Amino acid sequence: MRDGEFQDPRLVVVYDAECRWARDDDFYLALVNETPAARVLDLGCGTGRLTLALAAAGHAVSGVDPARASLDAARGKPGADRVCWIEGTSEILPDRAFDVAVLTSHVAQVFVDDAGWADVLADLRRCLVPGGRLAFDSRDPDDADGSGGIPPTPAAGSRCRTVGRSGRGRN
Ligand SMILES: C[S@@+](CC[C@H](N)C(=O)[O-])C[C@H]1O[C@@H](n2cnc3c(N)ncnc32)[C@H](O)[C@@H]1O
């Protein structure tokens, strides 16, 4: 894990203050809601912004993140007892346990080389049921305003580019 801001309790507070609910969160919530009472993995759940909303919507949610300070912040929020919080990475995920997996707010860009990303995708495929869904986002490198795709305001949101479905019966 490279990013110290998710491990320092003082910076975790800043993250929550800066990263408010935005339209990409609406997108993910609507996507997961397509599967009623889904078993959901939020990998890189951070402070639980979306994780808690998914649980409040009636899904069985596991929030997984290697940053203890972020998880501690998540555990202190209203509704946190509805979520299974796990300190760790994709390696510890159980087989065929989830209907939907999400990596939100650019978690996918934590993985900066092909081999590391391939390992995470293999873990995600393993932990999804056949036909399960995977959704993640990334910043837009062609973004013209120089922000790198990071929204200038929460309302602008970021684009969710990839929605995949795991192969049926081939895990
Ligand atoms: C930009 S935050 C996004 C947090 C959350 N998904 C959200 O929407 O607010 C990136 C998160 O990825 C987590 N992370 C870092 N390395 C990771 C890894 N190897 N596996 C899973 N998550 C990781 C960080 O600890 C951090 O919480």
The ligand as a Gaussian input file, in Angstrom:
#p B3LYP/6-31G(d) Opt

LIG

0 1
 C       -9.198000       6.785000      -3.228000
 S       -9.532000       5.640000      -1.903000
 C      -11.154000       5.078000      -2.348000
 C      -11.935000       4.658000      -1.136000
 C      -13.398000       4.286000      -1.390000
 N      -13.546000       3.252000      -2.400000
 C      -14.234000       5.486000      -1.761000
 O      -15.000000       5.419000      -2.742000
 O      -14.168000       6.489000      -1.051000
 C       -8.471000       4.264000      -2.368000
 C       -8.505000       3.120000      -1.353000
 O       -7.754000       2.008000      -1.871000
 C       -7.170000       1.362000      -0.762000
 N       -6.104000       0.447000      -1.175000
 C       -4.774000       0.686000      -1.263000
 N       -4.124000      -0.433000      -1.623000
 C       -5.061000      -1.404000      -1.778000
 C       -5.028000      -2.781000      -2.131000
 N       -3.876000      -3.412000      -2.431000
 N       -6.187000      -3.471000      -2.179000
 C       -7.357000      -2.853000      -1.886000
 N       -7.461000      -1.548000      -1.546000
 C       -6.325000      -0.844000      -1.488000
 C       -6.703000       2.516000       0.096000
 O       -6.394000       2.115000       1.417000
 C       -7.883000       3.453000      -0.011000
 O       -8.809000       3.240000       1.022000

